[in-house]
């Protein structure tokens, strides 16, 4: 049973539980995909039906942004914790490195995925990164075929929302991959191009503030956080009906 937060059902799991479920999806066979909605996703999904359906249809829906956790509390449906997509990915990487699973990296600017792959191989000895492709492609077919030809078990899809979610739904089943995870800008972090917030900021749920200080141009996107909280309050005052 999922917890409804402004029209999107979230899996109420801890980080270790989420990683275990991700591992199980890889082992289960067939195609599966994971989404990591933040407040911006929730607002976009209200107006974008295909995107909303992609989120609702995911095998695992993880509460990535602290705004989702705050909204859940306001609604009286508190979640047990945040599960940042990049932390989920790191948990999967540790497991994959010890189990011979094959990873494909898709997204970011040309050259970034290659740099991320090199860093991940250093950080996770034994990890098999079977292929990479940047996010600047015009046709889906050749990319899907490349994933299939490299026999990837897991694909980190870093194309940004809603493109990455729609791409996983549209192309994922034909790639032969067992699991795809939508991870936004994670490849930039893995490549060392973008620095993640210090542990103290992460623990307090203030990664958004750290990024805003370092990337002031994100102010437009960050301003959507209060909108989500305001909407959650409105739903709560109406008796919980979204």
Secondary structure, 3 states (H helix, E strand, C coil): CCEEECCEEECCCCHHHHHHHHHHHHHHCCCEEEECCCHHHHHHHHHCHHHHHHHHCCCEECCCCHHHHHHHHHCCCCCCCCCCHHHHHHHHHHHHHHHCCEEEEEECCCCHHHHHHHHHHHHCCCCEEEEEECCCCCCHHHHHHHHHHCCCCEEEEECCCCHHHHHHHHHHHHCCCCEEEECCCHHHHHCCCCCCCCHHHHHCCCHHHHHHHHCHHHHHHHCHHHHHHHHHHHHHHCCCCC
